[in-house]
Amino acid sequence: MNGSAWAQLSWTQLILGYLLLINLLTILLFWFDKWMARSHGWRIPEVVLWLAAALGGSVGALIAMSWFRHKTKKLSFQLVFILILLIQIGLATVLYTKYGNQLLL
């Protein structure tokens, strides 16, 4: 994609594209970590999984945890993940309350 094609994308398209990519990456990270856990190989640090979720991959993390049954029983992981979700929901609520439909332009 050349520079002018990027300029034609709206903020909404860019944000949705970013969210799609980060969620796919997050699912991949969870899958790989589960695979490595089964094969007793090198594991992805939990902080990396949390970071992927915090950067917008929360939906992907929820999907991956359900699909792969991964990190669903570890309370310490769950508590941090829930905190990330609550912060994201709060931030989304504040942004929507303040800017409303302007965010979708």
Secondary structure by P-SEA (a helix, b strand, c coil): ccaaaaaaccaaaaaaaaaaaaaaaaaaaaaaaaaaaaaccccccaaaaaaaaaacaaaaaaaaaaacccccccaaaaaaaaaaaaaaaaaaaaaaaaccccccc
